[in-house]
Amino acid sequence: MAQLVLASASPRRRELLDQIGVPHRVQPVDIDETPRLNESPRAYVERLALEKAQRGFEAGGADWPALGSDTAVILDGEILGKPADEEDAVRTLLRLSGRRHQVMTGVAVANGDHCRVETVITEVSFIDFDEHCARQYWASGEPVDKAGSYGIQGLGAVFVESISGSYSAVVGLPLAQTATILKEFNIKVWQTVPASSA
């Protein structure tokens, strides 16, 4: 039985919660993701994660806590969002080529009386690649809905030279930190998974 509302339509976040054995019900929410004037990247992801969690709790129609999360790719202090089109994606990818950037993921859980939010920062270094490679990647369809125009868990993994920090946070949900937060709301992780019969 579900014990958590996931305020996200992201299949990656659903898969990550499944990975750690947290039963959940999906309740996508619609919020304005436009950064505010002079808002820092950290404040931005924390605000969006918290808004999603609070909206998810309100829309959930149950007493279950709601989890919201937001991931942003940061280069030179600038938030690189989801691409508007092919040209936007190619520009973003070429800016990331051969450089190190940050992936910042905010995760929040709210139940009306109590809210908790945490941000995880991961450093990612890309190999050098050219415009032809960036356009081929766009043609795969993978970058369309990805912050920073790439998905580390998919074809975009070939660009990643090294990573320092939480891999799952780059995918969309920092699992170690999420498990710790969920404990505050009396939600267990993999301990609830039945033992394999194999």
C-alpha positions as a Markdown table, in Angstrom:
| # | Residue | x | y | z |
|---|---|---|---|---|
| 1 | Met | 0.0 | 0.0 | 0.0 |
| 2 | Ala | 1.2 | 3.5 | -0.9 |
| 3 | Gln | 2.5 | 5.6 | 2.0 |
| 4 | Leu | 3.9 | 8.5 | 0.1 |
| 5 | Val | 2.7 | 10.9 | -2.6 |
| 6 | Leu | 5.2 | 11.6 | -5.3 |
| 7 | Ala | 4.5 | 15.1 | -6.6 |
| 8 | Ser | 6.1 | 14.5 | -10.0 |
| 9 | Ala | 5.4 | 12.9 | -13.3 |
| 10 | Ser | 9.0 | 12.0 | -13.8 |
| 11 | Pro | 9.4 | 8.3 | -14.6 |
| 12 | Arg | 13.0 | 8.6 | -13.3 |
| 13 | Arg | 11.9 | 9.6 | -9.8 |
| 14 | Arg | 9.3 | 6.8 | -9.8 |
| 15 | Glu | 12.0 | 4.3 | -10.6 |
| 16 | Leu | 14.3 | 5.7 | -8.0 |
| 17 | Leu | 11.6 | 5.4 | -5.2 |
| 18 | Asp | 10.9 | 1.9 | -6.5 |
| 19 | Gln | 14.6 | 1.1 | -6.2 |
| 20 | Ile | 14.7 | 1.8 | -2.5 |
| 21 | Gly | 11.3 | 0.1 | -1.9 |
| 22 | Val | 9.1 | 3.1 | -1.0 |
| 23 | Pro | 5.4 | 2.4 | -2.0 |
| 24 | His | 4.1 | 5.7 | -3.5 |
| 25 | Arg | 1.3 | 7.2 | -5.5 |
| 26 | Val | 2.0 | 9.6 | -8.3 |
| 27 | Gln | 0.3 | 13.1 | -8.1 |
| 28 | Pro | 1.9 | 15.4 | -10.6 |
| 29 | Val | 1.6 | 19.1 | -9.8 |
| 30 | Asp | 1.8 | 22.2 | -12.0 |
| 31 | Ile | 4.0 | 25.1 | -10.7 |
| 32 | Asp | 5.7 | 28.0 | -12.3 |
| 33 | Glu | 9.4 | 27.0 | -12.6 |
| 34 | Thr | 10.7 | 30.4 | -13.7 |
| 35 | Pro | 13.6 | 31.5 | -11.6 |
| 36 | Arg | 13.0 | 34.7 | -9.6 |
| 37 | Leu | 15.1 | 37.8 | -10.0 |
| 38 | Asn | 18.5 | 37.4 | -8.3 |
| 39 | Glu | 17.5 | 33.9 | -6.9 |
| 40 | Ser | 20.5 | 31.7 | -6.3 |
| 41 | Pro | 20.5 | 28.2 | -7.9 |
| 42 | Arg | 20.3 | 26.6 | -4.4 |
| 43 | Ala | 17.3 | 28.8 | -3.4 |
| 44 | Tyr | 15.7 | 28.0 | -6.7 |
| 45 | Val | 15.8 | 24.2 | -6.5 |
| 46 | Glu | 14.8 | 24.3 | -2.8 |
| 47 | Arg | 11.8 | 26.6 | -3.5 |
| 48 | Leu | 10.6 | 24.4 | -6.3 |
| 49 | Ala | 11.0 | 21.1 | -4.4 |
| 50 | Leu | 9.1 | 22.6 | -1.4 |
| 51 | Glu | 6.3 | 24.0 | -3.6 |
| 52 | Lys | 5.9 | 20.7 | -5.3 |
| 53 | Ala | 5.8 | 18.8 | -2.0 |
| 54 | Gln | 3.3 | 21.2 | -0.5 |
| 55 | Arg | 1.1 | 21.1 | -3.6 |
| 56 | Gly | 1.3 | 17.4 | -3.8 |
| 57 | Phe | 0.2 | 17.0 | -0.2 |
| 58 | Glu | -2.7 | 19.4 | -0.8 |
| 59 | Ala | -3.8 | 17.5 | -3.9 |
| 60 | Gly | -3.1 | 14.0 | -2.6 |
| 61 | Gly | -6.4 | 13.7 | -0.8 |
| 62 | Ala | -4.9 | 11.5 | 2.0 |
| 63 | Asp | -2.8 | 11.9 | 5.1 |
| 64 | Trp | 0.3 | 10.7 | 3.4 |
| 65 | Pro | 3.3 | 13.0 | 3.2 |
| 66 | Ala | 4.3 | 14.3 | -0.3 |
| 67 | Leu | 7.7 | 14.4 | -1.8 |
| 68 | Gly | 8.8 | 17.0 | -4.3 |
| 69 | Ser | 12.1 | 17.3 | -6.1 |
| 70 | Asp | 13.8 | 19.6 | -8.6 |
| 71 | Thr | 17.1 | 19.3 | -10.4 |
| 72 | Ala | 19.1 | 22.1 | -12.1 |
| 73 | Val | 22.3 | 22.0 | -14.1 |
| 74 | Ile | 24.5 | 24.9 | -13.1 |
| 75 | Leu | 27.4 | 26.3 | -15.2 |
| 76 | Asp | 29.3 | 29.4 | -14.1 |
| 77 | Gly | 26.5 | 30.2 | -11.7 |
| 78 | Glu | 23.8 | 30.1 | -14.4 |
| 79 | Ile | 20.8 | 27.7 | -14.3 |
| 80 | Leu | 20.6 | 25.7 | -17.5 |
| 81 | Gly | 17.0 | 24.5 | -17.7 |
| 82 | Lys | 15.2 | 22.2 | -20.1 |
| 83 | Pro | 15.9 | 23.1 | -23.8 |
| 84 | Ala | 13.3 | 25.1 | -25.7 |
| 85 | Asp | 14.3 | 23.5 | -29.0 |
| 86 | Glu | 17.2 | 21.9 | -30.9 |
| 87 | Glu | 19.3 | 25.0 | -31.2 |
| 88 | Asp | 18.9 | 25.7 | -27.5 |
| 89 | Ala | 20.0 | 22.2 | -26.6 |
| 90 | Val | 23.0 | 22.2 | -28.9 |
| 91 | Arg | 24.1 | 25.6 | -27.5 |
| 92 | Thr | 23.8 | 24.2 | -23.9 |
| 93 | Leu | 25.6 | 20.9 | -24.8 |
| 94 | Leu | 28.5 | 22.7 | -26.4 |
| 95 | Arg | 28.8 | 25.0 | -23.4 |
| 96 | Leu | 29.1 | 21.9 | -21.2 |
| 97 | Ser | 31.6 | 20.1 | -23.6 |
| 98 | Gly | 35.0 | 19.6 | -22.0 |
| 99 | Arg | 34.0 | 21.4 | -18.8 |
| 100 | Arg | 32.9 | 20.7 | -15.2 |
| 101 | His | 29.5 | 21.8 | -14.0 |
| 102 | Gln | 27.3 | 21.3 | -11.0 |
| 103 | Val | 24.0 | 19.4 | -10.7 |
| 104 | Met | 21.9 | 20.7 | -7.9 |
| 105 | Thr | 18.9 | 18.7 | -6.7 |
| 106 | Gly | 16.5 | 19.8 | -4.0 |
| 107 | Val | 14.3 | 17.2 | -2.3 |
| 108 | Ala | 11.5 | 18.1 | 0.0 |
| 109 | Val | 8.9 | 16.2 | 2.0 |
| 110 | Ala | 5.8 | 17.9 | 3.5 |
| 111 | Asn | 2.7 | 16.7 | 5.4 |
| 112 | Gly | 1.0 | 20.0 | 6.3 |
| 113 | Asp | 2.4 | 20.2 | 9.8 |
| 114 | His | 6.1 | 19.5 | 9.0 |
| 115 | Cys | 8.3 | 20.3 | 6.0 |
| 116 | Arg | 11.9 | 19.3 | 5.3 |
| 117 | Val | 14.0 | 20.3 | 2.4 |
| 118 | Glu | 17.6 | 19.4 | 1.5 |
| 119 | Thr | 19.9 | 20.2 | -1.4 |
| 120 | Val | 22.6 | 17.9 | -2.8 |
| 121 | Ile | 25.3 | 19.2 | -5.1 |
| 122 | Thr | 27.2 | 16.9 | -7.5 |
| 123 | Glu | 30.1 | 17.8 | -9.7 |
| 124 | Val | 30.1 | 16.4 | -13.2 |
| 125 | Ser | 32.9 | 16.7 | -15.8 |
| 126 | Phe | 32.2 | 16.2 | -19.6 |
| 127 | Ile | 34.5 | 15.0 | -22.3 |
| 128 | Asp | 35.1 | 17.2 | -25.4 |
| 129 | Phe | 32.6 | 16.7 | -28.2 |
| 130 | Asp | 31.6 | 18.7 | -31.3 |
| 131 | Glu | 28.4 | 20.1 | -32.7 |
| 132 | His | 27.7 | 17.1 | -34.9 |
| 133 | Cys | 27.7 | 14.9 | -31.8 |
| 134 | Ala | 25.4 | 17.3 | -30.0 |
| 135 | Arg | 22.9 | 17.3 | -32.9 |
| 136 | Gln | 23.0 | 13.5 | -33.1 |
| 137 | Tyr | 22.2 | 13.4 | -29.4 |
| 138 | Trp | 19.3 | 15.7 | -29.9 |
| 139 | Ala | 18.0 | 13.5 | -32.7 |
| 140 | Ser | 17.7 | 10.7 | -30.2 |
| 141 | Gly | 15.0 | 12.5 | -28.4 |
| 142 | Glu | 16.6 | 12.1 | -25.0 |
| 143 | Pro | 17.5 | 15.8 | -24.2 |
| 144 | Val | 14.0 | 17.2 | -24.8 |
| 145 | Asp | 12.8 | 17.1 | -21.2 |
| 146 | Lys | 16.2 | 17.1 | -19.4 |
| 147 | Ala | 17.7 | 19.9 | -17.3 |
| 148 | Gly | 21.0 | 20.8 | -19.0 |
| 149 | Ser | 19.8 | 19.0 | -22.1 |
| 150 | Tyr | 21.2 | 15.6 | -21.1 |
| 151 | Gly | 20.3 | 12.5 | -19.1 |
| 152 | Ile | 23.2 | 10.8 | -17.3 |
| 153 | Gln | 21.2 | 7.6 | -16.9 |
| 154 | Gly | 20.7 | 7.2 | -20.7 |
| 155 | Leu | 22.7 | 7.9 | -23.9 |
| 156 | Gly | 24.1 | 11.1 | -22.3 |
| 157 | Ala | 26.3 | 8.9 | -20.1 |
| 158 | Val | 28.9 | 8.9 | -22.9 |
| 159 | Phe | 29.6 | 12.5 | -22.3 |
| 160 | Val | 30.4 | 12.0 | -18.6 |
| 161 | Glu | 34.1 | 11.8 | -17.9 |
| 162 | Ser | 33.8 | 11.8 | -14.1 |
| 163 | Ile | 31.3 | 12.5 | -11.3 |
| 164 | Ser | 31.9 | 13.6 | -7.7 |
| 165 | Gly | 28.9 | 13.2 | -5.5 |
| 166 | Ser | 25.5 | 11.5 | -5.8 |
| 167 | Tyr | 24.7 | 9.8 | -9.1 |
| 168 | Ser | 21.1 | 9.4 | -8.2 |
| 169 | Ala | 20.8 | 13.1 | -7.5 |
| 170 | Val | 21.9 | 13.8 | -11.1 |
| 171 | Val | 19.2 | 11.3 | -12.3 |
| 172 | Gly | 16.7 | 13.3 | -10.2 |
| 173 | Leu | 16.5 | 12.1 | -6.6 |
| 174 | Pro | 19.4 | 11.8 | -4.0 |
| 175 | Leu | 18.5 | 8.5 | -2.5 |
| 176 | Ala | 20.7 | 8.5 | 0.7 |
| 177 | Gln | 19.3 | 11.9 | 1.7 |
| 178 | Thr | 15.8 | 11.1 | 0.6 |
| 179 | Ala | 15.8 | 8.0 | 2.8 |
| 180 | Thr | 17.0 | 10.0 | 5.8 |
| 181 | Ile | 14.3 | 12.6 | 5.3 |
| 182 | Leu | 11.6 | 9.9 | 4.9 |
| 183 | Lys | 12.6 | 8.5 | 8.3 |
| 184 | Glu | 11.5 | 11.7 | 9.9 |
| 185 | Phe | 8.1 | 11.1 | 8.5 |
| 186 | Asn | 8.1 | 7.4 | 9.6 |
| 187 | Ile | 8.5 | 6.1 | 6.1 |
| 188 | Lys | 10.8 | 3.1 | 5.8 |
| 189 | Val | 12.8 | 2.3 | 2.7 |
| 190 | Trp | 13.9 | -1.1 | 1.5 |
| 191 | Gln | 13.1 | -2.8 | 4.8 |
| 192 | Thr | 9.5 | -3.0 | 3.6 |
| 193 | Val | 10.4 | -5.0 | 0.5 |
| 194 | Pro | 9.4 | -8.7 | 0.8 |
| 195 | Ala | 12.3 | -11.2 | 0.8 |
| 196 | Ser | 12.9 | -12.8 | -2.6 |
| 197 | Ser | 11.6 | -16.4 | -2.9 |
| 198 | Ala | 14.4 | -17.3 | -5.3 |
